[in-house]
Amino acid sequence: MYKQIRLVTIGILYTINVIGCNSIPIKHNLIDRGTYMVETSHLSQSIDERIRFLFLHYTAEDFHASLKTLTNQHVSAHYLVPANPSKNNGKYVVWQLVPEHQRAWHAGASSWRGRTNLNDTSIGIEIENKGYIESILGRMWLPYNIKQTNLVIALSKDIVQRYAILPQNVVGHMDIAPHRKLDPGPLFPWKQLAEQGIGAWPDQKTVDKYLAMRSKDQPTDLFTLQNKLASYGYDIIPNGINNTASHNVIAAFQMHFRPANFRGLPDAETEAIVDALLEKYGSIP
Ligand SMILES: [Zn+2]
């Protein structure tokens, strides 16, 4: 008898519960898309940003040629920063060529921190700069002016903050495609950007610690250096062989983090800089 009453009670409670559940009013948030409706009242917590990388380039052309190339041909970038930007309402103007939610075709065949197809997950900024000229004194790299640099900083800072892009994921075309590209070249002010919270830069004290009394240009073990560059994110196969592929990656790294000497030789300072970056930002997962 007692059991029967209990079962009945549970049944009633269950019914009340079901009725109760059904009676909770759902707060709808409907969007009309013309031919159908979309319910958006329950958005998932399992989300992150599609954009994970910011890649910087130089155009290797003047402004008008760059604008033409980047809007008419089979390449594009989200933004173009002129060498001599105009002002509007007291602010310098950058050119947006591709909306941020769409893919721009700027990375090409490339790899960074174990990922490829980088156009899918990146924003690309092209900076007007002709790169270099060949002269009787050798290759002369062309500098970036202060006005343009400040505009690149303002734009990059905004993008990095909006998408929470990690410092180690802000790099140059040369870093992600070291066998094909040299841009934005050794005169690009990476350190100045890092001081503004954009991109990675090693702490000098940590570099000195890893240099450990060695002279900066002392040769270091190539296999070890290749391994460390691969751990940081460069597309390099550690094999201890000093071939063109290895040279290109070491030179790209040096152009970014030690522009005073980017001959591509495996030296102690280069290794100490990679060590300091790995300590600060970690290796690829
Ligand atoms: Zn490029």
Residues whose N, C-alpha, C, O or C-beta is under 5 A from the ligand:
A	BS01	ZN	H57 Y58 H106 H173 D183
